[in-house]
Amino acid sequence: MGFGSLNFLWTLIVPLIVLLYYFFRKKYKQETVSSTIFWEEAMQETKVSPYLKQLQKNALLFLQLAALLLLVFALIKPFIPSTTVAGSQVILIVDTSATMLAGKEQPIFEEHIRQMKKLTEELHNKPVTLITSGNSPEVLLRQESDKSVILQTLDSLSVTYEEEQLPKAINVAQALIGNEATSIYVFTDSIERNMLPVENNLVEWHVIGAENAKDNISITKLAATSNEQNITALVQLQNDTEENVTFNLKLTNDKKEQLAQEEVTIEPHEQVSKLYDQIPTTSTIYASIDVEDDYKVDNEALTLLQPNTMEVLIDPTMHRLVQKGFIAVYDEVTYFDEASTKNATENAFFVSNDVELMNKIKTPMFLIGRNDKEPKEINAMADNTKHPLFSFSPLEDVYISKLYPQFDDYETIATVNEEPFIQLSPSGDIILLTDLEGTDWPLHPSFPLFLWSTIQELTTSGQALGTFTPLEERAIPLVEGDWSIYRADGEYVSSFENGKRFRAPAEPGLYRVVAEGEEKQFTVGLSQGERLIKEGASFTIGQLQEKSKKEQQKISIVPYLIILILTIIVIEWEVQRRRGFTN
C-alpha cells in the first residue's frame, strides 16, 4: 500500500482534540432520590456485562474517533499498487478448435476463459480486440474498453470444432495493430515460436499453451466401401499414452444396430488398423471406442457409404468443346467405342447424341442433340426452372438457334419459347435438345459449370451431399429455395437460402437438409489434425519499447473509506437518537 499525500498527517490532531474534550467534559454526580419507580429498570442495567456497559457509555466516543481517523486516512490518499498489462492495447487470439476440449480436470478451453477473465481485471480500461481462430477468423471485439462487454463476450465463446489455422488469425491481428504498442495473447494448446512474427518492436507476444500432457486414444480414420453383397470397413486407431490400453471397438448403423465388435489392445504410441469385410449393407457406419481418456471428441467417427467414382465415357464424334469441357471439370474422362457400350458397368455414364444407345444401355447418359431427328429454327433465348442442375449455371442470355423435337413424357427443366430445351428421362438421363453449333452457350461461363453439375447429378445417388469438416463452406447443387438443417434425431439446427453457398454445422455428426419434400444427408467430421492433441508450452516472445513496458497503476481506496465514514456517521446519529439529543 502507498500514500499519495502525506502532508495531511497533521490532521491527526483533530481526533486528539475530541479525545481531550471527553476527558474534560462536565461529569454528573450521583443523587439520592425518594422515588423507586425506576428501580427495577436500573437493576436490569446492572446485570449486563461490565465490558458491554462500558461500551454503551462510550459508544459515541468510539464512533467519533473512528470516523475522524478514517477521514485522516482518506486525506493522505491511500492506494494499492497494481501492475497493468504492457502496451497501449491488448489483442486476444482464442483457439476454438476441437482439441481445446481436451483436459484432465477441466477442458483447456474453460481454463483459458478463466485466464482471460483474470487478465481483463488487470487491463484498467485498456482497449481490447478479440479474435477467434478458424478458416475465416472472426473479430468479436474491436478496441473495446468496457469491462462488462468484454466479460459478456468471453462468456459467449464456445468451441467450433473447426481446425484452428492460427496463422490466419495472427495475420488479422497484425493488420489491427496500427502504430500502437500492443500485447498479443494467444490462447491455444500448442504453437511453434517461429510462427510468431517478432520483427515489430511494438508487439509483445504471450502464448498460453496446454503444458500438461494429455492421454488420448483416438479413431484417426474410418473408411468404407460397398459391393452388392456387403461392406468393407477400415478403422485406424492410435494410442498416445505411456501404457498399453485395452478397449472395445464397436461398429453400428444409423439404427444403433451392432455391425461388428472387437476387443483391441494397443501398445504405447502405436497405431493399428482393423479391417472388417463382412458387414451387412447399410447407408451409415458409426465407429466408437469405449475408453477413458482426456479427449472424448475423437472417440467416435462416422461415414456415409458413397457410390464408387464413375467414369465419363464420351462419344469421339461429339463437338470438341464438349470433350474439353468434361476434361476440364472431371478426372475420369475417356472415349468409348462399341466394345465399351457392351461392357459398360454401373460406374460409368455416356455422353453422346445416339438415341438408340440411350435406350439400349442401363447406365445414365447425357444426350446432346439427337441423331434420329432433324432440328428446327427457333432463334430465341433459353429459360430454366429451379433445378439443382442450374444452381451454378442459370441460363442467362443463352441464345438458341436450333432445337430438336422433345421426348414425350419426359420432365422439362429448361425451355425456349415454352418448348422443351433440357429434359430428364424417367431413368435419370439428361437430354440437351440442341447441338453446340446451334447455341452460343459454350461461350458463357455457365457452360462448364453446367457440365460439372451434370456429373454431380449422374454420378451420385442424389440422397447424400458427402462429408464436411466443421463450418466448412462449399458449393453444392441444390434447388433454389429455403433449406433447413436437422440433426439425425430431428433437432433443428439452422436454415439457409438456396443452395449456392452451403456452410456445414460446427458439431460433428449426421445431418440432413430438407426443403419442399426433398431431403439429403451429410456428415460433419473432425479434420485429421483435430484427432490428435499436442502438448504445448507457455512463453513470451518479443519486447516492447521501454516506454511501453508494464507500469504501476494506483488503485485508490478513498471511495471505500468515504462509504465507511458515512456509515459510521449514520450509526452515531442512531446512538445519539436513542440516548436523547438533550443529553
C-alpha positions in Angstrom: 0.0 0.0 0.0 1.1 3.6 -0.7 0.1 7.1 0.2 -0.4 10.0 -2.2 -0.4 13.0 0.2 1.4 12.6 3.5 1.1 16.4 4.0 -2.3 15.8 5.7 -0.8 13.8 8.5 -1.1 17.0 10.7 -4.9 16.4 10.8 -4.3 13.6 13.3 -4.6 16.4 15.9 -8.4 16.5 15.3 -9.1 13.1 16.9 -6.8 14.1 19.8 -8.9 17.2 20.4 -12.1 15.2 20.5 -10.4 12.8 23.0 -9.4 15.7 25.2 -12.9 17.0 25.1 -14.2 13.8 26.5 -11.6 13.9 29.3 -12.6 17.4 30.5 -16.3 17.4 29.8 -18.7 18.0 32.8 -19.4 14.9 34.9 -22.6 14.3 36.7 -22.7 13.3 40.4 -25.0 10.7 41.9 -28.0 12.0 43.9 -30.3 10.1 46.2 -34.0 10.3 45.4 -37.0 9.1 47.3 -38.9 7.5 44.3 -38.4 3.8 43.4 -40.5 3.9 40.3 -37.5 3.2 38.0 -35.7 0.9 40.5 -36.4 -2.3 38.5 -35.1 -0.9 35.2 -31.9 0.4 36.9 -31.3 -3.1 38.4 -31.6 -4.6 34.9 -28.8 -2.4 33.7 -26.5 -3.6 36.5 -26.9 -7.2 35.3 -25.3 -6.7 31.9 -21.6 -7.4 31.1 -19.3 -4.8 32.5 -17.5 -4.6 29.2 -20.7 -4.1 27.3 -21.8 -1.5 29.9 -18.6 0.4 29.4 -19.0 0.2 25.7 -22.6 1.6 25.9 -21.3 4.6 27.9 -18.5 5.4 25.4 -20.1 4.4 22.1 -20.3 8.0 20.8 -16.6 8.5 21.7 -15.5 5.4 19.8 -17.7 6.2 16.7 -16.5 9.7 16.5 -12.8 8.7 16.9 -13.3 6.0 14.2 -14.9 8.5 11.8 -12.2 11.1 12.3 -9.3 8.6 12.0 -10.8 7.2 8.7 -11.2 10.8 7.5 -7.5 11.5 8.2 -6.6 8.2 6.5 -8.6 9.3 3.4 -6.9 12.7 3.3 -3.5 11.1 2.9 -4.9 9.3 -0.2 -4.0 5.7 0.3 -3.8 3.4 -2.7 -2.9 -0.2 -3.7 -0.2 -0.5 -6.3 -1.1 -2.8 -9.3 0.9 -3.8 -12.4 -1.0 -3.3 -15.7 -0.6 -5.2 -18.9 2.2 -3.8 -21.2 1.3 -1.7 -24.2 -1.5 0.7 -25.1 -3.8 -2.0 -26.3 -4.4 -5.8 -26.0 -5.3 -8.3 -28.6 -6.6 -11.7 -27.6 -6.4 -14.6 -30.1 -8.6 -17.5 -29.0 -8.2 -21.0 -30.4 -11.7 -22.5 -30.7 -10.8 -25.8 -32.4 -12.0 -29.2 -31.2 -8.7 -30.1 -29.3 -9.5 -27.3 -26.8 -12.0 -29.7 -25.3 -9.1 -31.9 -24.1 -8.2 -31.8 -20.5 -7.9 -33.8 -17.3 -9.9 -31.9 -14.6 -11.4 -29.4 -17.0 -11.1 -28.6 -20.7 -8.3 -26.4 -21.9 -10.9 -24.0 -23.3 -12.6 -23.4 -19.9 -9.2 -22.8 -18.3 -8.3 -20.2 -21.0 -11.7 -18.4 -20.5 -10.8 -18.2 -16.8 -7.4 -16.8 -17.5 -8.8 -14.2 -20.0 -11.3 -13.0 -17.4 -8.5 -12.6 -14.9 -6.5 -10.7 -17.5 -9.4 -8.4 -18.2 -9.4 -7.4 -14.5 -5.8 -6.2 -14.9 -6.3 -4.1 -18.0 -7.5 -0.9 -16.3 -9.7 0.3 -19.3 -7.1 -0.5 -22.0 -8.9 -1.3 -25.3 -9.3 -5.0 -26.1 -9.6 -6.7 -29.5 -10.8 -10.3 -29.5 -10.2 -12.7 -32.5 -11.3 -16.3 -32.7 -9.4 -18.8 -34.9 -10.6 -20.8 -37.9 -10.6 -20.8 -41.6 -12.2 -17.3 -41.5 -11.1 -15.7 -38.3 -13.8 -13.5 -36.6 -13.1 -10.2 -34.8 -15.7 -10.3 -32.0 -14.4 -7.2 -30.2 -12.6 -4.2 -31.7 -10.9 -1.6 -29.3 -13.4 -2.4 -26.5 -12.8 -0.8 -23.1 -16.0 -1.6 -21.3 -15.1 -4.5 -18.9 -18.7 -5.7 -18.7 -18.9 -6.1 -22.5 -15.6 -7.9 -22.6 -16.6 -10.4 -19.9 -20.0 -10.9 -21.6 -18.3 -11.7 -24.9 -15.9 -14.2 -23.2 -18.9 -15.9 -21.6 -20.5 -16.3 -25.1 -17.4 -18.1 -26.6 -17.7 -21.7 -27.5 -15.7 -24.4 -29.3 -16.4 -24.5 -33.0 -14.6 -27.8 -33.7 -13.0 -26.1 -36.7 -9.3 -26.6 -37.4 -7.5 -23.7 -35.7 -5.4 -22.3 -38.6 -3.7 -19.8 -36.2 -1.5 -18.2 -39.0 -4.7 -16.6 -40.4 -5.8 -15.2 -37.0 -2.2 -13.9 -36.5 -2.4 -12.1 -39.8 -5.7 -10.5 -38.8 -4.1 -9.4 -35.5 -1.1 -7.8 -37.3 -3.5 -5.9 -39.5 -5.2 -4.4 -36.5 -2.0 -3.3 -34.6 -1.5 0.1 -36.3 1.2 2.2 -34.6 0.2 1.4 -31.0 2.3 -0.6 -28.6 0.4 -3.9 -28.3 0.4 -7.0 -26.2 -1.0 -10.0 -28.1 -2.1 -13.1 -26.1 -2.5 -16.4 -28.0 -4.7 -18.9 -26.1 -4.1 -22.3 -27.7 -2.8 -25.8 -27.0 0.4 -25.7 -28.9 2.2 -23.3 -31.3 5.7 -23.1 -32.7 7.8 -20.0 -31.8 8.7 -19.5 -35.5 5.0 -18.9 -36.3 5.0 -15.6 -34.4 6.4 -12.6 -36.2 8.8 -10.7 -33.9 10.2 -8.1 -36.2 7.8 -5.3 -34.9 9.2 -3.8 -31.7 5.7 -2.5 -30.9 4.4 -6.1 -30.3 4.9 -8.4 -27.4 3.6 -12.0 -27.8 2.3 -14.0 -24.9 1.4 -17.7 -25.6 -0.7 -19.6 -23.1 -0.5 -23.3 -24.1 -1.6 -26.6 -22.7 1.5 -27.6 -20.6 0.2 -30.8 -19.1 0.4 -34.0 -21.2 -2.9 -35.4 -22.2 -3.7 -39.1 -22.5 -5.6 -39.8 -25.7 -6.8 -42.9 -27.6 -8.3 -41.9 -30.9 -10.1 -43.1 -34.1 -7.9 -41.4 -36.6 -9.7 -42.8 -39.7 -12.9 -44.6 -40.8 -13.5 -45.6 -44.4 -15.9 -48.0 -46.0 -16.7 -49.3 -49.5 -19.6 -51.4 -50.6 -20.4 -54.0 -53.2 -23.7 -55.9 -54.0 -23.4 -58.3 -51.0 -21.7 -56.5 -48.1 -19.5 -53.6 -46.9 -15.8 -53.5 -46.2 -14.8 -51.0 -43.4 -11.3 -49.9 -42.3 -10.8 -48.4 -38.8 -7.5 -46.8 -37.8 -6.7 -46.4 -34.1 -3.9 -44.6 -32.3 -2.7 -44.8 -28.7 -1.0 -41.6 -27.5 -0.4 -42.7 -23.9 2.5 -44.3 -22.0 0.9 -47.6 -21.3 -0.9 -50.5 -23.0 -4.6 -49.8 -23.5 -7.4 -52.4 -24.0 -10.9 -51.3 -25.0 -13.9 -52.3 -27.1 -14.4 -51.2 -30.6 -17.9 -51.1 -32.0 -19.4 -50.6 -35.4 -23.1 -49.7 -35.6 -25.5 -48.4 -38.3 -27.9 -45.4 -38.1 -30.4 -47.5 -36.2 -27.9 -48.3 -33.5 -27.8 -51.9 -34.6 -24.4 -53.5 -34.0 -22.5 -54.5 -37.1 -19.2 -55.6 -35.5 -17.4 -55.6 -32.2 -13.8 -56.4 -31.1 -11.6 -56.0 -28.1 -8.5 -54.2 -29.1 -5.1 -53.7 -27.3 -2.7 -51.1 -28.5 0.8 -50.5 -27.2 2.1 -47.0 -26.2 2.4 -44.6 -29.1 1.4 -47.2 -31.6 -1.2 -47.1 -34.5 -3.2 -50.2 -35.6 -5.7 -50.7 -38.4 -8.7 -53.0 -38.2 -10.4 -54.4 -41.4 -14.0 -55.7 -41.4 -15.1 -57.2 -44.7 -18.4 -58.9 -43.9 -20.6 -56.0 -42.7 -24.2 -56.1 -43.8 -25.3 -53.4 -46.3 -26.2 -50.1 -44.7 -26.0 -46.4 -45.6 -24.2 -45.2 -42.5 -21.5 -46.7 -40.3 -20.6 -45.4 -36.8 -17.4 -46.4 -35.1 -16.9 -45.9 -31.3 -14.4 -46.9 -28.7 -15.2 -47.4 -25.0 -12.2 -45.9 -23.3 -11.4 -43.3 -20.6 -9.0 -40.6 -21.8 -8.6 -36.9 -21.8 -10.2 -36.2 -25.2 -13.6 -37.6 -25.8 -14.4 -36.0 -29.2 -12.2 -38.3 -31.3 -13.6 -41.5 -29.7 -16.3 -41.6 -32.3 -16.4 -41.4 -36.1 -19.0 -42.0 -38.8 -19.1 -42.3 -42.6 -21.8 -42.3 -45.3 -21.5 -45.0 -47.9 -20.8 -43.1 -51.2 -21.2 -44.6 -54.6 -18.0 -45.6 -56.4 -16.4 -43.0 -58.6 -17.9 -43.1 -62.0 -16.2 -42.8 -65.4 -17.3 -40.4 -68.0 -17.3 -42.0 -71.5 -17.6 -39.5 -74.4 -18.5 -40.3 -77.9 -15.5 -39.4 -80.1 -17.8 -37.8 -82.7 -19.0 -35.2 -80.2 -18.0 -31.5 -80.6 -14.5 -30.7 -79.2 -15.9 -28.2 -76.8 -17.9 -31.0 -75.1 -14.7 -33.1 -74.8 -12.6 -30.3 -73.5 -15.3 -29.1 -71.1 -15.7 -32.5 -69.4 -11.9 -33.0 -69.2 -11.6 -29.6 -67.5 -14.1 -30.4 -64.7 -13.6 -34.2 -64.2 -10.6 -36.5 -64.0 -12.1 -39.8 -65.1 -12.9 -39.0 -68.8 -12.3 -41.3 -71.7 -13.6 -42.0 -75.2 -15.8 -45.0 -75.8 -16.2 -47.5 -78.7 -18.7 -50.3 -79.4 -16.9 -52.6 -77.0 -17.3 -50.1 -74.2 -21.0 -49.9 -74.7 -21.3 -53.7 -74.3 -19.1 -54.0 -71.2 -20.3 -50.8 -69.5 -20.7 -51.1 -65.8 -23.0 -49.2 -63.4 -20.0 -47.0 -62.6 -19.9 -45.2 -65.9 -22.1 -42.8 -67.8 -22.1 -41.9 -71.5 -22.1 -38.6 -73.4 -23.4 -38.9 -76.9 -26.2 -38.0 -79.4 -27.1 -41.6 -80.1 -30.8 -42.1 -79.1 -30.6 -45.8 -79.8 -27.7 -46.1 -77.4 -29.6 -44.3 -74.7 -32.5 -46.8 -75.0 -30.1 -49.8 -75.0 -27.7 -49.2 -72.1 -28.7 -49.3 -68.4 -26.2 -46.7 -67.2 -27.0 -43.0 -67.1 -26.5 -40.9 -70.2 -26.1 -37.3 -71.2 -27.6 -36.9 -74.6 -26.5 -33.7 -76.5 -28.7 -33.4 -79.6 -30.2 -36.4 -81.2 -29.3 -38.4 -84.3 -32.8 -39.6 -85.1 -34.4 -36.3 -85.8 -33.7 -33.0 -87.6 -33.6 -29.7 -85.7 -35.8 -26.7 -86.5 -35.0 -23.0 -86.4 -36.2 -21.2 -83.3 -33.8 -18.2 -82.6 -34.8 -17.4 -79.0 -33.4 -17.1 -75.5 -33.4 -20.1 -73.1 -35.0 -20.1 -69.7 -34.6 -22.6 -66.9 -36.7 -23.8 -63.9 -35.5 -24.2 -60.3 -33.5 -27.4 -60.5 -30.2 -28.4 -58.9 -28.5 -28.5 -62.4 -28.9 -24.8 -62.6 -27.7 -23.9 -59.1 -24.4 -22.6 -60.5 -25.3 -22.3 -64.2 -28.5 -20.3 -64.8 -29.4 -19.9 -68.4 -29.0 -16.1 -68.6 -28.7 -14.6 -72.1 -28.1 -18.0 -73.7 -29.2 -17.9 -77.3 -30.6 -20.9 -79.1 -30.9 -21.0 -82.9 -31.8 -24.7 -83.5 -33.9 -27.1 -81.4 -34.7 -30.8 -81.7 -38.1 -32.3 -81.1 -38.9 -33.2 -77.5 -39.3 -36.6 -75.9 -42.8 -37.3 -74.8 -43.5 -37.9 -71.1 -40.0 -36.6 -70.1 -39.7 -33.9 -67.4 -38.8 -30.5 -68.8 -36.4 -28.3 -66.8 -35.5 -25.7 -69.4 -37.4 -24.2 -72.3 -37.0 -22.0 -75.4 -40.2 -20.1 -76.3 -42.0 -22.5 -74.0 -40.7 -25.5 -75.9 -38.6 -28.1 -74.1 -34.8 -27.4 -74.2 -33.4 -29.6 -71.5 -35.3 -32.8 -70.3 -34.9 -35.6 -67.8 -35.9 -39.2 -68.6 -37.6 -41.4 -66.0 -34.3 -43.4 -65.7 -32.3 -40.2 -64.9 -30.8 -39.4 -68.3 -30.2 -35.7 -69.2 -31.2 -34.6 -72.7 -30.0 -31.4 -74.2 -32.2 -30.7 -77.3 -29.6 -28.9 -79.4 -26.2 -29.3 -80.8 -23.4 -26.9 -79.7 -23.4 -25.5 -83.2 -27.0 -24.3 -82.6 -26.2 -22.2 -79.4 -23.8 -19.7 -78.0 -23.9 -21.4 -74.6 -20.3 -22.7 -74.8 -19.2 -19.0 -74.9 -20.8 -18.4 -71.4 -19.1 -19.1 -68.1 -22.1 -21.1 -67.0 -21.5 -23.9 -69.6 -18.6 -25.7 -67.8 -20.5 -25.3 -64.6 -23.4 -27.0 -66.1 -21.2 -29.9 -67.2 -19.9 -30.1 -63.6 -23.5 -30.1 -62.3 -24.4 -32.8 -64.8 -21.6 -35.0 -63.5 -22.7 -34.4 -59.9 -26.3 -35.4 -60.9 -25.4 -38.5 -62.8 -22.6 -39.8 -60.5 -24.2 -39.5 -57.1 -27.3 -41.2 -55.6 -28.9 -37.8 -55.1 -29.6 -38.7 -51.4 -26.2 -37.6 -49.9 -24.2 -34.4 -50.0 -21.0 -36.1 -48.7 -18.7 -35.4 -45.7 -17.8 -31.9 -44.5 -15.4 -30.6 -41.9 -16.9 -28.3 -39.1 -18.1 -25.0 -40.5 -16.8 -25.9 -44.0 -18.2 -23.7 -46.8 -18.8 -25.5 -50.1 -20.8 -25.1 -53.3 -23.3 -27.9 -53.6 -26.0 -28.4 -56.2 -29.4 -27.8 -54.5 -32.6 -26.4 -55.8 -33.0 -22.7 -55.0 -35.3 -22.1 -52.1 -35.3 -22.2 -48.3 -33.4 -25.2 -46.9 -33.3 -26.3 -43.2 -30.6 -28.4 -41.5 -31.6 -31.0 -38.9 -29.7 -33.5 -36.8 -30.3 -37.2 -37.3 -32.6 -37.2 -34.3 -34.7 -34.4 -35.8 -33.4 -31.5 -33.8 -33.4 -28.2 -35.8 -30.0 -26.6 -36.4 -30.3 -23.7 -38.9 -31.6 -22.6 -42.2 -30.1 -21.1 -45.4 -31.5 -19.7 -48.6 -30.9 -21.5 -52.0 -28.0 -23.9 -52.5 -25.4 -21.6 -53.9 -23.3 -21.4 -50.7 -23.6 -24.0 -48.0 -21.9 -23.9 -44.6 -21.8 -27.0 -42.5 -22.7 -27.1 -38.8 -19.9 -27.0 -36.2 -20.5 -30.1 -34.2 -19.6 -33.5 -35.7 -22.4 -35.8 -36.5 -25.0 -37.0 -39.0 -27.3 -34.3 -40.5 -29.9 -33.8 -43.2 -31.1 -30.9 -45.3 -34.8 -30.6 -46.1 -36.8 -28.4 -48.4 -40.2 -28.9 -50.0 -40.2 -32.6 -49.5 -36.7 -33.2 -50.7 -34.1 -34.5 -48.3 -30.4 -35.1 -48.4 -28.0 -36.5 -45.8 -24.5 -35.4 -45.0 -21.9 -35.9 -42.2 -19.7 -33.5 -40.3 -16.4 -35.0 -39.1 -13.2 -33.7 -37.5 -10.3 -33.0 -39.7 -7.3 -35.3 -39.3 -5.4 -32.6 -37.3 -8.1 -32.3 -34.7 -8.0 -36.0 -33.9 -4.5 -35.7 -32.4 -3.8 -33.5 -29.3 -0.4 -31.8 -28.7 1.3 -30.7 -25.6 2.5 -27.1 -25.7 4.4 -24.6 -23.6 3.5 -21.1 -22.4 6.1 -18.5 -23.3 6.6 -14.8 -24.0 8.5 -13.6 -27.1 9.3 -10.1 -28.3 9.8 -7.0 -26.2 8.1 -3.6 -26.3 9.9 -0.4 -26.3 11.0 1.0 -22.9 8.1 3.5 -22.7 5.6 0.8 -23.5 6.5 -1.7 -20.8 4.5 -2.6 -17.8 3.7 0.2 -15.4 2.4 0.6 -11.9 -1.2 1.5 -11.5 -2.5 3.2 -8.3 -5.9 1.8 -7.3 -7.3 4.4 -4.8 -9.3 3.1 -1.8 -10.6 6.6 -0.8 -14.1 5.9 -2.2 -14.4 2.9 0.0 -13.3 4.9 3.0 -15.9 7.6 2.3 -18.6 5.0 2.3 -17.4 3.6 5.6 -17.2 7.1 7.2 -20.8 7.8 6.1 -21.9 4.5 7.6 -20.3 5.4 10.9 -22.0 8.8 10.9 -25.4 7.1 10.4 -24.7 4.7 13.3 -23.6 7.6 15.5 -26.8 9.5 14.8 -28.8 6.5 15.7 -27.0 6.1 19.0 -27.5 9.7 19.9 -31.2 9.5 19.0 -31.7 6.6 21.3 -30.0 8.4 24.2 -31.8 11.6 23.5 -30.3 14.7 21.9 -30.7 16.8 25.1 -28.2 14.5 26.9 
